Amino acid sequence: MTPVVYDAAVLVAADRNTRSIWVEHRVRLEAGIVPVVPSPVVVQVSRLPTQVQLRLLRGCEVVSLTEQRAHSAGRLLGRAGSRDVVDAVVADTAAELRADVVTGDRAEILDVRLPSAK
């Protein structure tokens, strides 16, 4: 299986207890795939310490936004003409890891990753 990067929609769906998210997450973990979540995604969705998605994060690797990744995501934003910093970080992280993005809004990620697709 290909590595994956989760975006905010996955954590929101987990918090809403969307069964398919939990099933797919478990399948990945059982296959030895540890999903990656960029730290800005956690910032975007965290509101309360009791949120269910925090349990999902225990099975993930939360990666920090390094200065290098911040510059790379910024260049991606510039090329795409987008303003969604979190989506740019998700797309850049996925590109760096050669991973698939698991998202609830594929169009936003494609707008960032593929500027010519607009």
Secondary structure, 3 states (H helix, E strand, C coil): CCCEEECHHHHHHHHCCCHHHHHHHHHHHHCCCCCEEEHHHHHHHCCCCCCCHHHHHCCCEEECCCHHHHHHHHHHHHHHCCCCHHHHHHHHHHHHHCCEEECCCHHHHHHHHCHHHC
